[in-house]
Amino acid sequence: MHMLMVGLLAGTAFANAGLVEPSEDAMRVAFATDLSEGVQAILVFVEEATGPQAVIRIREVGTDAFTITAFRKSECRTHPDGHVCSFAVEVDTVAGPIARSIEGRFFLGPCGLTYDHGV
């Protein structure tokens, strides 16, 4: 009986985890992960389309590198699959800083908080 209660409590906690509004730090990590995965996907495409030398050149000049220098959460609203949040972000690149105000969906994925830009 004790194990059943523990299981029910754990299941309830996990089910309700998506109802908690994400923190600014968690949003920043999820956004950075999504951005990094996007860059990696582009590198794979470039390698398939033009060969490995093109990827080597991209990495040599650093156009695949970025640093998030500022991230500020604005507001969030609940969504059936998580939260839709707006935030301001500044990303430093070899070509200079990029500052944007963005809105996207944050939800619990298999590896934690996940960002989806297609709201």
C-alpha positions as CSV (number, residue, x, y, z in Angstrom):
1,M,0.0,0.0,0.0
2,H,2.9,2.3,0.9
3,M,4.5,1.8,-2.5
4,L,1.2,2.5,-4.3
5,M,0.9,5.8,-2.5
6,V,4.5,6.8,-3.4
7,G,3.8,5.9,-7.0
8,L,0.6,7.9,-7.1
9,L,2.3,10.9,-5.6
10,A,5.3,10.7,-8.0
11,G,2.9,10.4,-10.9
12,T,0.9,13.4,-9.8
13,A,4.0,15.5,-9.3
14,F,5.3,14.6,-12.8
15,A,1.9,15.3,-14.4
16,N,1.7,18.7,-12.7
17,A,5.3,19.6,-13.5
18,G,4.2,21.1,-16.8
19,L,1.8,23.5,-15.0
20,V,4.6,25.3,-13.3
21,E,5.8,28.4,-15.1
22,P,9.4,27.9,-16.3
23,S,12.1,30.0,-14.6
24,E,14.3,32.5,-16.6
25,D,17.4,30.3,-16.1
26,A,15.6,27.1,-17.4
27,M,14.2,29.1,-20.4
28,R,17.7,30.3,-21.2
29,V,19.1,26.8,-21.2
30,A,16.2,25.4,-23.3
31,F,16.6,28.3,-25.8
32,A,20.4,27.8,-26.0
33,T,20.0,24.1,-26.5
34,D,17.5,24.6,-29.3
35,L,19.8,27.2,-31.0
36,S,22.8,24.9,-30.7
37,E,20.8,22.0,-32.2
38,G,19.8,24.3,-35.1
39,V,23.4,25.2,-35.8
40,Q,24.4,21.5,-35.7
41,A,21.6,20.7,-38.2
42,I,22.8,23.4,-40.5
43,L,26.3,22.1,-40.3
44,V,25.1,18.6,-41.2
45,F,23.2,20.1,-44.2
46,V,26.2,22.0,-45.4
47,E,28.4,18.9,-45.1
48,E,25.9,16.9,-47.1
49,A,25.4,19.6,-49.7
50,T,29.0,20.8,-50.2
51,G,31.3,18.4,-48.4
52,P,33.3,18.4,-45.2
53,Q,35.7,21.1,-46.3
54,A,32.9,23.7,-46.1
55,V,32.2,22.8,-42.5
56,I,35.9,23.0,-41.7
57,R,35.9,26.6,-43.1
58,I,32.8,27.5,-41.2
59,R,34.4,26.3,-37.9
60,E,37.7,28.0,-38.7
61,V,36.1,31.4,-39.0
62,G,33.7,30.8,-36.1
63,T,30.5,31.5,-37.9
64,D,29.0,28.5,-36.1
65,A,29.9,29.9,-32.6
66,F,27.6,32.0,-30.5
67,T,27.3,33.1,-26.9
68,I,24.1,34.2,-25.2
69,T,25.1,37.4,-23.5
70,A,21.7,38.5,-22.2
71,F,18.4,36.8,-21.6
72,R,15.4,38.4,-19.9
73,K,12.0,36.6,-19.4
74,S,9.0,38.9,-20.0
75,E,5.8,37.1,-19.5
76,C,4.3,33.6,-19.8
77,R,0.8,32.3,-20.4
78,T,-0.3,28.7,-20.0
79,H,-0.7,26.6,-23.1
80,P,-2.2,23.1,-23.4
81,D,1.4,21.7,-23.8
82,G,3.4,23.9,-21.4
83,H,3.8,27.7,-21.5
84,V,4.1,30.3,-24.3
85,C,6.6,32.9,-23.0
86,S,8.1,36.1,-24.4
87,F,11.7,37.0,-23.7
88,A,14.4,39.3,-24.9
89,V,17.7,37.7,-25.9
90,E,21.1,39.0,-27.1
91,V,23.4,36.6,-28.9
92,D,27.0,37.4,-29.6
93,T,28.3,36.1,-32.9
94,V,31.4,36.6,-35.0
95,A,29.4,39.0,-37.2
96,G,28.3,41.0,-34.1
97,P,25.6,40.9,-31.5
98,I,22.0,40.0,-32.4
99,A,19.2,41.3,-30.1
100,R,15.7,40.1,-30.4
101,S,12.4,39.9,-28.6
102,I,11.0,36.5,-29.1
103,E,7.9,34.4,-28.2
104,G,8.0,30.6,-28.0
105,R,6.6,27.6,-26.3
106,F,8.4,25.9,-23.4
107,F,7.3,22.4,-22.4
108,L,8.6,19.4,-20.6
109,G,10.4,17.1,-23.0
110,P,12.3,13.8,-22.5
111,C,15.4,15.7,-21.4
112,G,13.8,18.5,-19.4
113,L,12.5,21.9,-20.4
114,T,12.4,22.2,-24.2
115,Y,11.9,25.3,-26.4
116,D,9.8,25.3,-29.6
117,H,9.9,28.5,-31.6
118,G,6.9,27.5,-33.7
119,V,4.1,28.9,-31.6
